[in-house]
């Protein structure tokens, strides 16, 4: 059993990814949708607002209207695009968001500390949170009956409100909950890079103990959260986390074969 | 210079002239983080605990 997360940034070849993925069995797919969200939200006159936490993590500010557009793009367009492609490739995929059947449940953050114009501030009203429970019963029911779950944020709060959660960390929580051996995170970059401008500078191997230092030294932008997700997955019992690129043919197979960053 | 009393230790805390609502400041005496909850009247409260998880 493994969990694979496919990102939502520009440049990802979803057709190539699905062709590759369709050869495998016994997995759960988690996906993102960030570039589509940005494009559609902007077209709808609601461009994304990003905030930076005091420790340097960047995230989207999610008010109710943003969350509704988020649902349209992630649980609608992106999720059904992947389900359709998988069905076309002969995989009996079923697309669900974390809301459905409370697959991804957690708590909404009451207040966030952010840096704005160089000043530390408290931000309230952000509909984001952290996953604390995964409905493995429902996922196993689907897997045991031959369905391939295709999952996406948002998650659901204990109060029954949709919350935006990070997709990489979602995938990590799912991998831990399902006792998956491996978590594969594919994106538009080929792994953790020593130099973010140089795609050839992939760091091939990272140990658990190096993760925190590498978050500070090498990781930029969303790569920080991928490393955080890797750390959470390993701490939860997942044997290895692989970070790989999904711009070309056979991205999953190549990553499994060692092209990318292996964290264990 | 604007000044308020630290709700934790009672010391006087100086605020920048251009302080904004929800800004976090640190009490120099006890080191606690304070949030500016109101500008008029000027009021501070203990800042909430760190919340460091983020969405997509």
Interface residues (C-beta under 8 A of the other chain):
Chain A: X32 X33 X34 X37 X53 X54 X55 X57 X58 X59 X60 X62 X70 X74 X109 X110 X111 X112 X113 X119 X120 X121 X122 X123 X124 X126 X127 X128 X129 X130 X153 X163 X164 X165 X166 X167 X169 X225
Chain B: X20 X22 X23 X24 X35 X47 X48 X50 X51 X52 X53 X54 X55 X56
